Amino acid sequence: MTDRALYVAMTGASAMLRGQATVANNLANADRVGFQATLEATSAKPIEGAGYASRVATEARTLGLDARMGAIRQTGNPLDVALHQERWLAVQDGNGATAYTRAGDLTINANGLLSTANGQLVLGADGAPLAIPPSQSMDIASDGTISTVPLGQPPSTIAEAGRLQLISARTTDLERGDDGLMRLRPGVTPQPATGASLTSGTLEDSNVRPADALVSMIELARKFEMQVQLLQRADENARASASLVSMR
């Protein structure tokens, strides 16, 4: 009986630790543009294997991402874009593959290529990195079309520099990698976004609510302490039982 109590308490403590790690990661990204909080919960899971079905573990489960949009703030920077609901910007990951993000704080790197603030190259509608020619002004339309006024030309001289590759997908159709970028789940085909998909001169803040996350962290810490106390009591009971047996 003691080993059962120890096992249940141990799996409970492990799940609480994983929950704390998830909440801590959300808090660490509370200031990150376009970040969506990870949702996690615990559930009972019977242990599979030979023998009687007498063990039930506490399992931490990732439920996906919080699809709610973060607050939109005005920046006035023409390189800043806030993506609309269920719209994603295509970028190139560290392996050269296509990934997706909602982080719209864009910049032009030293090579004249459009990139995210984290350094990922932004892809155009043709799938290649977007090169932005030297210009005196730039505008990103709501459909992702990039227009510039070349250096030395009058404001009426507008040239199209390319178009952002934008897709339409539900948050549940994607999964987040260790690099923080999103990728389509197996079997999901990317659908090009149509119509208005972004607002330039604005940014979407993280949808993490720090106050709620801190409350969750406190609750998980208390639950972890409770599981540790159960482990200690189970150990004390085992020692007491062994002592009684040795006295016979």
N, C-alpha and C positions, 0 to 999 in steps of 0.2 A: 504493500500500500504506500510505503514511504517513497519508493522509487517513482510511483505514478505522480505523486505530489511534486517531487523534484522535477520531473520531466515537464509537467504542465507549467510550473513556475519558470523553469528555464526557457521554454519556448515563448512564454509571455514576456519575459524580460528581453529576450532577443528581438521580439517584434517591437517593443517600445523603443529600443535603441535604433532600430531601422527607421521608425517613425520620426524620432528626433533628428536623425540625419537628413531626412527629407525636408522637415520643417526648417532646419538650419540652412539647407541649400536654397530654399525659397527665400529666406530672410537675406541671405548673401546676395541674392539677385533682385532685391526689392527696388534697386535703383537702375536696373538694366532695362534699356529701351525694348519694348515689345515682348518682355519675358512673360510666360504663362506659368502659373504655379502648378507644381505636381500635386496630384490628389492621391492620398494613400489611406488605407483602412486596414483593420485586422479582421480575421474570420477564423472560425474553427475548421480544422482540417484533419480528418481521420488518418492515422498513419497506415500506409499500405505495406503489405508484406506478409510473410508467413506467420501463422499464429492467430490468436484470438484478436478480434477488433476491440482492444481494451485501451488503446492509446489515442488521444486526440491532441494535436498540436495547435498552438496559436500561430497563425500565418499572417505575415504582413503582405498586403497586396497593393500594387500600384493600380489605381483606377483610371489613370490617364492624366490629362492636363485640364486645367480650368479654362474653358473656352471663352469666358467673359472678357470683353475688351477692357484695357486699362484706360485711365484718364487721358484725354487728348489735350496737349498744350501747344500754344502758338510759339514758334521760334523765329519766324521770318526768314530763316535760312532756306534758300531754294534747293539745297541738297537734302533737306530733311523731308521725309514723307511718312505719313501715317496710313497704314493699310486698312482698308475697310474689313468688316467682318468676313471671315472665311476666305481671305485673300492672302497669298504668300509670295514672297520675292525669291526668285531663283538665284543661288550663288554657287560658287565653286568651292568645294571643301579641300582639305589638305591633300587628298588623294587625286584631285582633279575631277571628281565625280560631282553630279548635281545634287544640291541640298537646298533646303528652304528655310526662310527666316521671316520674322515680322519686325526685325530691328531695322528701322528706316533712317538711322543716323548715318548717311552716306558721306563719302569723301572722295577726292580724286588723289590717287597716290602719285609718287614721283615719276612713274612711267606714263602718266596720263590716263590710267585705267580707273574706272569707277569701282569703288570697293566699300565694304562696310567699315564701321569704326574698329572692328576686330581684325580687319585685314583680308576678309574673304572677297574675292573678285565677284562683282555683280555681273550676271549673265544677261545678254540681250535676247530678243525674240528669236534670233537665229542660233542660240545656244553658245555663242562665243562671248568672251569678256568684252565689256563695253569700253571703247576708247573714246575719250572726250577731247576734242581738239581745243587748243587755246582759244579762249573766248572772253568777251568783256561782260557777258551776262548769260544766264542759263535758266531754263524753266522746265519743270517736269509736269506734264499734263495729267489729268485724272486717270487717263488710260495707260499711263506709263511712257508716253512719247516724250523724248528729250529734245528740246529746241535750244539753240544757242545763237548768239550774235557774235560772229567772228571778230577777232581783234582788228581794229582799224576800220571797221565797217559801220555805217549808220544804223541806228536802232531798228530801222525798217527792214534791214537785211537779216532775215531769220533763216537759219539752216537746221535741218533735222539731223541730230547726231546719233539717233538710234532709238530703241524702245526697250524698256525693261521687260524681262520675261516674268510674267505674273501668272499664277495658277489659282484656280478656285478649288478649295478642298476643305472638308470639315476637319476639325482638330483630331477627331477619332480616326481619320484616314491616315494620320501620320504618327510617327514615333520619334522621340528625341534621342539623339546619340550622346555619347560621352563628351563630344565637342560642343554640345549645346545646340547644334543644328538639327532641323527636322528632316525626316526622309519618309517617303511614301511606304506604307505597309505593303507586304507582298500581295500581288494581285490587284492593287489599286493603280489605275491609269491616270496620269495628270491631265486635268482639264484646263485649257487656257482660259484665263479670266476675260470676261467681256464687259464692256461698258466702263463706268466710273469705278475704279478700284482703289484709289488712294487720294489723299489730300496733301498737297505740297506745302512746305512752310510750317508743318506741324509734326509732332512726334507723339507716339503712343507710349505712355509710361507702363511699367510693369503692373500686372493686375494683382500682385501680392499685397495683402492688407497686413502691414506690420503688426498692428494691435492684435488682430485675430491670430496671427502666427505666433506671437509671444504667449498668448493665452494657451494655445495648443501645446507649445513647448513646456509650459509649466504643468499642464495636465499630464503630458507624457512622462515628465520627470517624476511626478508623484506616483504614477502607475508603475514606473520602473522600480521606485523605492519599495512599493508594496510587494512586487514580485520578489525582490531581494529578501525582504523580511520573511516571505513564505519559504524561500530557500533555506534561510537560517533556521527557522522553526522546524522545518522538515529534517534538517541535519541534527538539530538538538533532540528531536523525537527519536531519530534513528540511534543516536548515541545512548539515550536513556533506555531504549529497548534492548540494545546490546549489553548494557550494564546489568539489566535485570536478568537476561539470559545467562550471563557469566556468573551470577550469584547463586544460581540453582545448583 
